[in-house]
Amino acid sequence: MTDRPGVDVVFRNDEGPSRGDGRPRGEGPASAQSALRIGNADRTILRLLRDRDRDGIPSEVVLRDGSRLLIFNICWGYEISWGFDVAHGYAPVAAAAQITTNISPSVGGVPVEVFTTAAVVAVNDPETGDPLLAVG
């Protein structure tokens, strides 16, 4: 849970063994599964960063505010906003993936950063400056 009213945080990690209750890690409550329909941009950003992380290749992420983040590894989850509709009760109205960087394993001299996929405008190769992804 979070201290912001109307917002729940649901984390997902579909790698590794079961959570101890017999369900695999990727299996969650039906309400959470239906809420996790993230957009193509989110999915593409996560896949690109995750694949480069696994290959040991750093990435540079450019955020809407102009910040440039050097990323070596990521972990991520979903932040879901809930709305109320008289006909349906509470239902998810928006979801964005929240990304934490450079924490597992930690990278000496590189800060841990937290941002959402909604803030990403580009992913670049930090060595060449070549764009890998532009988000419109």
C-alpha positions in Angstrom: 0.0 0.0 0.0 1.0 3.6 -0.4 0.4 6.8 1.5 -1.3 8.4 -1.5 -5.1 8.1 -1.3 -6.6 6.1 -4.2 -3.4 4.4 -5.2 -2.3 0.8 -4.6 1.0 -0.7 -5.5 1.0 -4.2 -7.0 4.4 -5.7 -7.6 5.0 -8.5 -10.1 8.0 -10.7 -10.5 7.3 -13.6 -12.8 10.8 -15.1 -12.5 11.8 -17.7 -9.9 10.0 -20.2 -7.7 6.6 -20.0 -6.3 5.7 -17.5 -3.6 5.2 -20.2 -1.0 1.4 -20.4 -1.3 1.5 -22.8 -4.2 1.0 -20.2 -6.9 3.8 -19.2 -9.3 5.1 -15.7 -8.9 3.3 -14.4 -12.0 -0.1 -15.5 -10.8 -1.9 -12.9 -8.7 -5.4 -12.1 -7.7 -7.8 -11.8 -10.6 -8.4 -8.1 -9.8 -4.7 -7.4 -10.0 -4.2 -9.4 -13.2 -7.0 -7.5 -15.0 -5.4 -4.2 -13.9 -2.0 -5.1 -15.3 -2.8 -4.5 -18.9 -0.1 -1.9 -19.5 0.4 -0.2 -22.8 2.7 -1.1 -25.6 5.1 1.7 -24.7 5.5 0.5 -21.1 6.0 -3.1 -22.2 8.6 -2.0 -24.8 10.5 0.1 -22.3 10.6 -2.7 -19.7 11.6 -5.3 -22.3 14.5 -3.1 -23.7 15.9 -2.2 -20.2 15.5 -5.8 -18.9 17.2 -7.4 -22.0 20.1 -4.9 -21.9 20.4 -5.5 -18.1 20.6 -9.3 -18.6 23.3 -8.8 -21.3 25.3 -6.5 -18.9 24.9 -3.5 -21.2 24.1 -0.1 -19.6 21.3 2.2 -20.9 20.7 5.9 -20.6 17.1 6.9 -19.9 15.9 10.4 -20.7 12.9 11.6 -18.6 10.3 14.3 -19.4 12.0 16.8 -17.1 15.3 16.4 -19.1 17.0 14.2 -16.5 19.4 11.6 -17.9 19.8 8.4 -15.9 22.5 5.8 -16.3 21.0 2.3 -15.8 22.8 -1.0 -15.3 19.9 -3.1 -13.9 16.3 -2.7 -13.1 13.5 -4.1 -10.9 10.0 -3.0 -11.5 6.4 -3.3 -10.4 3.0 -1.6 -11.2 1.4 1.4 -9.6 -2.3 1.3 -10.1 -4.8 4.1 -9.6 -8.3 3.0 -8.7 -11.5 4.9 -9.6 -15.1 4.4 -8.5 -17.9 3.8 -11.0 -21.4 3.3 -9.6 -22.1 0.4 -12.1 -18.9 -1.4 -11.5 -17.6 -0.3 -8.1 -13.8 0.2 -7.8 -11.8 -0.6 -10.9 -8.3 0.2 -12.1 -8.2 3.4 -14.2 -4.5 3.7 -14.9 -1.4 1.7 -14.5 2.3 2.6 -15.0 5.3 0.5 -14.3 7.5 1.9 -11.5 11.2 1.2 -12.1 14.0 1.1 -9.5 17.5 1.1 -11.0 21.0 0.0 -10.0 20.0 -1.8 -6.8 20.5 -5.5 -7.5 23.4 -5.7 -7.8 24.4 -2.3 -6.6 26.9 -0.5 -8.9 29.7 1.5 -7.2 29.4 5.2 -7.8 26.1 4.9 -9.6 23.0 6.3 -7.8 19.8 4.3 -7.3 17.0 6.0 -9.3 13.2 5.5 -9.2 10.8 6.6 -12.0 7.8 5.5 -13.9 7.5 4.4 -17.5 5.2 7.4 -18.0 8.1 9.8 -17.5 10.4 8.1 -20.1 10.8 10.0 -23.4 13.8 8.1 -24.7 16.3 5.3 -24.1 19.8 5.7 -25.6 23.1 3.8 -25.8 25.2 5.7 -23.3 28.5 4.9 -25.1 27.5 6.1 -28.6 24.5 8.3 -27.8 22.5 6.4 -30.4 18.8 6.4 -29.7 17.4 2.9 -28.9 13.8 4.0 -28.3 11.8 7.2 -28.6 8.5 7.5 -26.8 5.9 9.8 -28.3 
